[in-house]
Amino acid sequence: MNRTWQRSAITLTLMVCLGTVAAGTLPASATAPGAPTTAGVTTASTPALDPVVTALDRSAYPLRTVEPRGGGADLRPFARMIGDARVVGVGEATHSSHDFFALKHRLFRHLVEKKGFRTFALEAPWSSGLRLNDYVLYGKGNARQILREEFQGSFLWWNNSDYLALVEWMRAYNRQHPKDPVRFMGNDLGWAGPELYDKVTDYVARAHPGLRDRFTELYDGLRPTVSAGEYLDAYMTRPLAERRAMAARTAEALDLLREQSPGRDRAAYDWAVQHATAVDQVARVYSFDIFDDETELAEAMRYRDQVMADNTAWWQERTGTKVLLSAHNAHVGYETSEPDRYPRMQGAYLRDRLGTAYVSVGFTFARGSFNATGPDGQVQRFTLGPLGAGANESTLDRVRYEDYVVDLRTVREPARTWLTRVRPTRSIGTVYPDREYDIALARNHDILIHLHDIDAARMLDR
């Protein structure tokens, strides 16, 4: 493995998505890419756990389909479970499976129609979200082109047919409801596109023309002039001292803007400050010594999850919209399964800030396929069979419904206690093979959706 790919892999995996950057053998439950799975549907019965399964049976509500056009009667229990939440974090147990993406689309449509939700937030850069928001609100640009241009390198997983369908549905909805539109946001850092710099400098030129030259100087050489993938690859080859000097410039620009009077247009000022904040967030996260210092790597991860929470909360407060937040299970949950590498997760920050107005929804699955980066650095399709006894999924898959949703807060004993104890659980990021993680489901999420079988997402432009 050469150092260039190693750095790209670390950036891809740790600065954007979860997973382990290491070559290894496939777990026993996995098959080689493209090979058919021969594993059975369920694991053998474990009598000692039968009361747990019975209690889960009584609390589970079946899901008829994951597909967005599947109607909504079976989603009514889910809508009741989230109550009056203003932000609902919906996770995923892999970063590239059709079923997770499609069901999020379906959930969002139902919450838009029945619960007044109006924002879909994705674990994607702030600037990418702005471009997609311009498309769903005003039809600006081409959805397929925006996905292709924005979701490169670390974010290539989001360039898939399911998110294209979601974005196109949002645009169609807004054509029919121009006075009450849905919106798209990206709450992550990762990359700051040229449009983001332009939004800041255009505002400064209009509202504070005396500062225009200083902002031009501070942002000199930072505004991207190449593709997202190219820009990030080049950025991460810069020496640490240079990356820190770049972060110092974006911080100075942000501080300078914050010192200015909002003037008559407070909204324009607040948005400009938030855009400058997003520019600074990207530079700051890459100013950590993530390649050579484990302590700084952990601090970078803490910073990233806090930023995602802050951006989501800012958007929700600023727009007044209810938000479905899409991210990995680990990021929407409350506890970390890797405290040395991920000290605190987005879900914990959101719960601190919003209280019960934030609800976390996790996913598990028994078997199926997903896309991930293999040991050779290439994107591959992996297929997994069921886990053995002792894993969370092996018990969850014995509930009478293949696909179901359950409110973890109201499950009766003995399942309630069972759900609070850590057990091996799949938490697959962008790199595979990977191990299972010790996770207590009820300590991480408020609601759980279990799927019996999943298929890999159809990635575009590959």
N, C-alpha and C positions, 0 to 999 in steps of 0.2 A: 504494500500500500504506500504510494508516494505521499510526500508531505503536503502537496497542494490539495490532493483529494482528501487527505486526512483533515486538513483545516476546513475544507468545504463541508465535509461530513459533520464535523463538530458544530459548525455554524448552523447547518441544516437541522441537526437533531436537537441541539441544546438551546439555540437562540430562537427556534421556532416551534419545534414539536418534541414530544417525549420519545424516548427510546434509548438504546445503548449502542454506542459506536464501537462495535467490536465484531470481528469475524468469529464464527462459531458453527457448531453443528446444529442441525435442526432439532427442536424438541421432539420427544417421542410422539406427541400428538400431531406432528406436522408431516406433510408430504412434500416432495420436491416440487418446485414451480411447474404448474401445468399437469401434474400427475393427479389422477382421480383419487378421492378419498375412499377408503374401504371401512372406515370406522362405523360403529353402530350408532343408532339414534340416541339411546340412553345408556346410562351406566347401570350396573347391577344394583338391586335394591339393598339399602343398608337399614336394617330394622330399627337401629337406634335413632335414626333420623326421621322415621315415619311421622312422628308427631309434629316435627318441624314442617314437613311437606304438607300435612293436613292443615296446619295453621296458615301456611302460605296459600293453599287452595282456597280457603275461606275469604282471603283478602284480595286475591288476584282478580283482575278484570281482563277478559280476552280482547285482543286486538285482531280485527278482521283482516287487515292488510297494512303494509307499509307504504303502499303507493299513494301519491297525492290525490288522485281522483277517486279515492275509495269511499267517499261520503264521510259522515261524521258522528253517527249515532254511537259507535263504540268508543269515541273519544270524550264523551260526556263525563265519565268518571275522572279522566285526567284533568279536564277543565275544572271540575269541582276540587280536585286535590290541590291545585295551585292557588286556589282562593283569590285573594286580592293582591297577589304578588305583582310588583312593578317590573322586576327583572327575573326571568326564568332561565337558568343556565342548563342547557341540554347537552350532555356529553356524547362521547363515542368511545367504543372500546378498541377501535383501530382508526387510523387516519385516512383510510381509503376503502370503505365498503359502501356499496350502493344502498343497502338497507338502512343504515344510519342516516345517510344524507337524505334519502327519499322520505323517511319518516319525519325528519325534522321539517322538511317542506310541508308535509301533511299536517303536522302539529301547528306550524305557523299559520297556515291557511285557516285552520279551525279556530285558533286563538284570535286571528284578525276578525273573523266573522262572528264569533260568539263572546269574546272577552275584551275586544277593543284594542288588541295589540297592533302596533303600527311600525315597529322597527325590528328588522332581522340583523343581528350583530354577529360577525364572524371573526374568528381568530386569524385575522389578516391585517395588513398594515392600514393605518389610518388613511393614508393617501389613496390606497386602492379602494377603500370603502367610499371615499368621496367621488371617485370616478364612477363607481357602480351606482351610487346614489343619484348622480346627475343623469345616469341612464334611466333608472326606474322612475324618477320624478319628471324628467323633461324629454326623454328619448334621445339624449345627447350621446352620439357615438354608436358603436355596434357592440352588443353584449359579448359575442364570441371573440371579437378582437380585444376587448378590454380584459376578458379572462386570460387570453393568451399573453397579452403584454404584461399584465400585473402579476400573474401567478406563475412565476418562473423560479428556478433554483429552489430555495427553501420552501416556497409556497406552491410548487407545481401540483400538489395534491388537490388544490381547490379548482384547478382547471379540469372540470369533469362535466359529464352530461347532466348530472343531477342538479348541480348549482346553476348551470345554464338554464335548465327548466325552471328553477326557482326564480331566477332573475327575470326571465321572460314572463312568468306569471305575475310578478310584482309590477312589471311595466303595463301589462294588460289590465290589471286591477286599477292602476292609477289613471288609465285612459277613461275608465268607467266612473272613477271617484276622484276627480281632479281637486275637489275641495277638502278631501279627507284622505290624503295619500298614505301609502306605506313607504318606508324608508330603509335604506341599507347602510350599515356602518361597519368599518373595520376598527377593532379596538386594540390591535397589536402594534408593535414597533417594527423591527425587521428591516424596513426600507421606507424612505421618504422620496416620493416621486417628484419630478420637476414641477408639476402643478401645485404642489404644496408650498414650495419656495415662492412660486409666483403669487400665490394668494397672500403671503405675508408681505412681499415687497410691493405688490400692487396696492395693498392697504396703506402701507407706510407712505408710498408716493402720493396717495390721495389725502390722507389725514395728517401726515407729519412729513411734508416734503423736505424739510431741513435735515431729516435723518436718512434720506434715500441713499446718499453716497456711502454713509457708514454701513448701512445694511448690505449694500452691494459689496463692500469690502469684506464684511464678516462672512458672507455666504459665498465669496469667490472660490471657485473650484469645488464646491460642495454640491451644487445643483447638478443632478444627473444629466448627461448628454448621450448616454448609451442605454441599452436595455437593462432591466432590473437585474437579471442574472449576471450580466457582465459587470455592472456597477458593484454589486455586492462581492463578487469574486475578487475584483481589484481592491475594494475597500479593505478586505480582510488580509490582504498581503502587505498592507502598509505597516511600518513599524509601530509599536505601541505608543511611542512618544508622539508620533505624527497623529495617530488617532485621538490621543488625548488633547493635542493642540486643536484639532478640529472640534472636539466637544467643548473646549473652552470658548471657541468662537460662537457656537450655537447658543451656549449658555449666556454669553454676553448679549447677543441679539435678543434673546428672550427677556433678560432683565431690563434691557433698554426699552423694550416695548411695554413692559409692565409699569415702567415709571411714567409713561405718558398718560395724559388725561384722556378718558374715553370720549370726551366731547359730546355732541348731541346724539350720535348714533352708537349707543351702548352695545347693541347687538353685534354690529360690525366689529367693534373693538374686541368683544369677548371671543368671537370666532377667530379673529386674527391672532389673539394671544394663544388660543387653543392650537391653532395651526403651527405657530412658532414653538409651542410646547412639544408637539408631535415631532417636529424637526429635531429638537434638542433631545428628545427621548431616544431617537435612533442613534444619534452621535454618542450619547452618554452610555448606552448599553454596550456599544462596541469599544468604549474606552476602558472597559474592565480587561484585566489580563486573563482572558478565558482559556488561553492555550497552555499557560505554564504555571498558573497559580490556582489550586483547587478552592481556596478560600474566596478568591475573587470570582471564580466561576459560580460558586454558590450565591454570592451577593448579586451577581448579574441575573441569576434566575429569580431571586427574590424581587429584585427591581422590576423585572419583566412582568411578573404576575401582579405586582402592585400597580404598574402602569396600565395593564389591561383592565383591572378593576376601576382605577381612577377614570380612564377614558369612557368606560361604559357608564359609570355613575354620572359623569359630566354630561354625556349625551342625553341620558334619561332625564336629568334635571333641566337641561337647556331646552330640549324639544318637548318635554312633558309626555312623551310616548311610553307605552309599555314595551318592553324589549324581550325578545327571545334571543338569548346569547348562545351561540354554537361554538363549542371548543371540545378538547379532549376531556374524557372523564376526570382526569387528574386536575385539570385546570378549573373545572366548575365545582369540584368537590371541596370539602372542608379540611381534610387532613392530607398530609404528604406521606407517600410510601417510600420516599427517598430523602429523608431529612438532611443528609450530608450534601446532596446535590440540589434539591429543591426545598429550601427551608420553609416556605409558606406559599400557599396556593391562592389563586385569584378568588376562588369561592369563599375562603376565609376572610379575605379583605372585603368582599361584597357583603358578607353577613355582618361584619363589623359596622359597615357604613349604612346598610339598609335594614338590618334586623330581619324580621320575618317577611319583609317586602321582597327579599331574595329567596328563591327556591331552587334547589339543586336537583337535577334529574340525571341519573346515571344509566348506562347501558351495560348489559352483559349479553353474551351469546354462547351457544353450546358448540357450534361447529360452523365451518364455512371458510370463505376466502377473502383476501384483501391484497392490496398492493403495498409494497414497502421496498426500501432500498436494501439490496442483498449485500453479502460480504464483499462482492466484487465492485460495489459502487453503482450497480445498475438497478433500475426499478424492475422488480419481479412480482409475479403473482404467487402468493403462498396459500395453501389450503390446509386447514387444521381439522382434526377430528375432536371428539369430546375429551375433556380432561378426566382424570381418574377420581376415585372417591377421595374426599378431603378438600377438594376445590369448591369454591362457592358455586361455580357453574354446574357442577355435577348434581347438586341438590336442587338448584333452581330449575333445572331442566326436567325434573320429575314432577313438577306441578302439572295439573291436568291439561292446561292450555299450552300450546306450542309457543305462542307469542302473547305476552300479557304485560300489564302495568300494575304495580302495587305501591301503595302508600306505606313507606317504611316507618312512618311515625305512628301508625295506628294498628300495625300488625300485632296480633295477640301472642301470648306465650304458648309454647316455648320458642317460637320463631323470633320473637322480639329480642330475646337474649342471644340467640344464635346469630342474628344479624349484627350484633355489636362486637363480635369477636373476629379477629383477623384470620383470614384463610387465603391460600394461594388463589389469585385471580388474574385473569388476562388484562393487561393494560399495554396495548401494542401501539407504539409510536410510528415513526417514519423509517426506522431501521429494524431489520429482522435478520437472523434469529434474536430472540430476547427471552428472558425468563418470565415466570409468573411473579406477581408481587403480593405481599401480605397486606390485604385490605379488609377493613371492617365496613361492610356496605352501609349500614345504618348510621355510622359515624361520619360517612363521607357524603351521603346524599339523603334527600327527603323522600324522593320518589325513585323507583327503579323500573326500567323497561327491560324485559328479557326476551330475546329472540332465539328461536331454536336453530335457525340456519341463515347464513348471510352469504352474499355474493360480492365479489370485488367490484368496485366502481369502474365505470368506463371513463378512462382518462382521455382528454382531448389533445390533439396536436402532438401525438407521440407516435 
